[in-house]
Amino acid sequence: MDRLLFGDNQFFGVNHMSEEKARAQAMRFRETGAVIEVLDAALDEGIRTFMCTTHDRIGEICGHLRANPARYKGYVLYPCMPYAHKYNNAVAELGMLGALNRFVPAGGILQGGMALMTKDIERVMRLLIDAEMKMFEGLHAPVIFLQNVVVDFLMGLRFREAFRVFAAHVKERYGAEPGFITMNLPRLLDSLDEVGLENPIVCANINKIAFRMCGGREEYERAIATRRFRPIAMSVFASGALPAREALEYVCGQKAIRSIVFGASSRAHIRQTRQLVQELDA
């Protein structure tokens, strides 16, 4: 994994501190060309991994990557699934089977319908993973993440076996490593241990003020220092609550953290983050 990963929250109007900023970002990036311009700026700064949701518009970006193979040679995508709002809206509009019919790959609806009727959750999971991965066909996606909205829900249900199913399918079908995003790092590590997933890739909020870190900063620091896993830090700036240098000094000071995922809307901010991390890692 690269040290710096580029995230996509800013492209889809996600800001956990300010609805006003979120709306402004959504307006700025309403055209796919504006998103690609920022991705190109990040690539020019040496950031070649894009950690992205499976939002419908990511499909347009994937199409652009496929159409320009020379420009994006060696470019890496880390899909994060599912994009929950997409499924929410479809189920509300079409019902469960109708939503499944919209998203499963061609020919899969009969399987999917039978799976629901027989409560075969594993088969439904595999079908939906395949549906989400369709947009990334032909692109390099060596790590595939399960989003925190699902990870933390499954932990709440104590349905830990789903993590094993997800991991097995992305390894067998896509030759990729499974990744997990969570708002409760210590508890997830326990859950992954229980189903035998060794040295997992886990992405979690890690920042100096414990913003959205369920369990508290001390528990996270202890887990990072003592547990065997590959941590990726997100929300390192705590949605803008921390100055860049202060935020990155805290994260870079924890040497076990493998990667940092961040979002930015301008070349200047991308460059600042890259330069600070290089300085602090030296």
Secondary structure, DSSP 8 states (H G I E B T S, - for coil): --SEEE--GGGGT--SS-HHHHHHHHHHTSSHHHHHHHHHHHHHTT--EEEEE--HHHHHHHHHHHH-TTTTTT-EEEEEE--HHHHHHHHHHHHHHHHHHHHS-TT-HHHHHHHHHTT-HHHHHHHHHHHHHGGGTTS---EEEE-HHHHHHHHHHT-THHHHHHHHHHHHHH--EEEEEES-HHHHHHHHHHTT--S-EEEEE--TT-TT-TT-HHHHHHHHHHS-SEEEEE-TTTTTTS-HHHHHHHHHTSTT--EEEE--SSHHHHHHHHHHHHHHH-
